[in-house]
Amino acid sequence: MQSPVMLITGASRGIGAALARLAAGRGYAVAINYLSNQSAAQAVADEISAAGGQAMLVQGDVAQESDILRMFAAVDAHWGRLDVLVNNAGILEQMMPVVDMSAERIARVMNINVVGLMLCCREAVKRMAKSQGGLGGAIVNISSVAAKLGSPFEYVDYAASKGAVDSITLGLAKEMALEGVRVNGVRPGLIYTDIHASGGEPGRVDRLAVNVPMQRGGQPEEIAEAVLWLASDAASYVTGTWLDVSGGR
């Protein structure tokens, strides 16, 4: 029997890499999307293969529709099916208040975090929806508690993009409710990943952990566990819902 196939965008590091390893260990064949760090993505795939799992690499920029189409076509060609899409790829820019943000910066964040995610959802639905000849499936969108907190003076554009992700999740879940496709989201809190260095403060989690009721940052594997539950049959009556994995924040 063929393993279910999970495509994870932005899976060469952080939450995506942790999810790829955990999903493969639980029987998924994993398609690891990456933008430019092929060696990091290959290391994740090699680790999965060494443990007896199945993995493939799919290079692609989710800011480019042509790359998205090529990515899904590669999964079609390799495994001939898609059961789960996890929209994990996303960016944030340097910390700054809105008054200092350029139009180019805001557009970059929105293009990757919102437009790219929505196009990936579209391609997944084409393969999963019953009306499209599919057998159903699950989509899990990685949002952020920033969507609720707003990230003032730091990343209001990022927070806004994740608010849009939440709206997409809700709307698509309702569209797909009779199509056999469940659409849910996970909202991570402060998680130990490299994304904070991208924003200019590698130690951000430690600085802000005092504001978290559990008084600590989270690990990528803790997000991965939530994603896998939403993707699984254990969540068969769950759609249009979010799991906040944020230590109570």
N, C-alpha and C positions, 0 to 999 in steps of 0.2 A: 504493500500500500504506500502511495506517495505521501511524503511528509507535506503538511501545510506550509505554504510559502508566505514569508513576511518580508516586506520591503521597508527598510528604515532609511529615511533621508538623514544626512549628516551623521553617519555612524562610524566615523573614523576615530572619534574621541568622546570623552564625557559620557553623557546620558545615553547617546546612541550606541557607543561601543559597549557599555555595560549591558544595554538591552540586547544587543546582538549576541553577546556571549551567553546571557541567561536564556534567551529564546532558543538558541541552538541546543542548549543543554536540556531543554524541555521538548525537543522533537521538531522544532521548526527548521525548515530550510530558509536560510537568511540571505537576503540581498542587501549588501552593504554599500550604500551610496556615499560618495565622498566628492569633495570639490577639487582639491589640489594635493592633499597629503596622501599620496598613494602608499607610501611606506607604512604609515600608521594604519591605514585601512587593511593593508596586506597582513600586518602583524595581528590584527583582530581575526582576520580570516584564517590565518595559520594556526592561531590558538584554538579556534573552533574545529578545524580539521584534525588537529592533533588529539582532540578530545573525542573524535569520532563523529563530529557533526558535519553539516553541509553548509557551505557559504560560497557566495560569488561576489565579486566586486563590480560596481557600476558607477563609473565616473559620470558626473553631471552637475551642472550649475542650476539650482532650482530657480534662479532668477531669469533663466532662459527657457522659453517654451520649447524650443527645438531640442534642448538637452533633456527636458522632462519627457518628451515623446520618445527620444532615443532610449532613455532609462527604462521606461515601461516596456518598450519593444524588446530590450535585451532580456528582461525577466520573462517575457512571453516566450522568447526563443529558447531560453535555457531550461525553464521549468514548465511552461505551458499553462500556468495557473497563477492566481494571486488571491490569497485568503485574507491577509492583513496588511494594511498600509499604516505606518507610523510616521506622521509628519513631525520630525524632530529638528530638521535643519532650521537654523535661525541665526540672526546676528544682532549685536548691539554695538553702538558706536561709543566714542569717548563721553564720559560724564560731562554734562553741561546743562544749564537751564534752557528753557525753550527760547528765550530771547536771543541766544547765541547760535541757535540751530540754523543751518543752511537748508534751502530747498532740496539740494542734491543729497544731503545726508538723510533727510526725512524720506525722500523717494527711495533711496537704497534700502532702508529698513523696511519700508512698506512693500517694496517689490519682492524681496526675499521672504519676509515673514508672513505676508498676506497673499499677494498675487501668486507667488510660487506655490504656496500651500494649497490655495484654492484650485489651481490647475492640476496639482497632484491628486486632489480629491476627485476632480472631474475624470481623470484617467482611470483611477481606481473604480469609480462607479461604472464606467463603461465596461469594465471587466467583471464586476461583482453583481450588479443589479439583475434581478430576475427578468425584467423587461428587456434587458440587453443580452439575454442568453446566459447570464451568469448564475452561479450557485449560491450567491450571498457572500457575506464576509464582514469584516470589521475595519473601521478606520478609527485610529486614536490620534488626536491632535495634541501636541505638547504646547500648552499655553503657559501661563505664569501667574502667580499671585500678584504680580505687578499690574495685571489687568484690573484688579480691585483696589490696589493701593495707589496707583498713578505714578509712582517713582519720581516725585517732585525734585527738581534741581539735579537730577541724574539722567533719567532715561524716559522722559514723558513720551517720546516717539515710540520707543520699544513697548512701553505699557499700552499705548494706543493700538499698536499692531496686535498685541495679544488680546485686547478687547475685541478687535475685529475677528481674531481666531475663534473666540468664544461665540460670536454671532454666527460665523460660518458653521461651527459645530452644531449649534442649535437648529439653524435653518435646514442644513443638509440632513440632520437626523430625522426631521419631520418629513422631508421629501422622500427619504429612503425607508421609512418605517414599514411599508408594505412591500419593499423590494428585497428583503432579506439582508439588508446592510445596516449594521448598527454603527452609530457615529458618536464618539464620546471624547472627552478631553481630560488631560491631567494638568493640574496647575502646580508646578514645583515652587517651593519657596527658595530659601538660600541653600544652594547646593554646591558642593566642592567640585567645580569644573573650571576649565581654562577660560570660560567665557568672561569671567571677571577681569582677567588680565587684558582682554580685548577692550574693556571699558576703562582701562588705566589704573585699576586697583586690584592686584592679585589677592590681597588680603581682605577683601571686602566681606567675605562670609564671617571671618573671625571678628571683624569690627562690629558687625551688625547682629551677631548671634545673641547679644544681650537683649535684643528686642523680641526674640522668639520665646514663646512660653516654655518650650523644652530646653532653651538655653544652649542650643547647638545648631550647627549647620547639618544638612542632610548629605547622604552619599548617593551617587548616581544609581547604585543598585536598588535603593529604596524607591526611586522613581520607576525603575524598570519593573519592579514587582507590581506596582499599580497598573502599569501599561499592560502587562501580561494578564492580569486579572480581567481588565476590560476587554481584552482581545479574546478571552477564552469563553467556552460554553457556560462557565460558571456565572457569567454576566449576561446570560441569554435574554433577560427581560430588562436590560439596562441600555437606554439610548438617550441622547440629548442630555447627558449628565457629565459632571466633572468630579474628579477626585482631587481635593486639595491635599498635597503632600508637602506640608510646610511647617510641621512642628507646632501647629496650633495658631499660626500667624494669620 
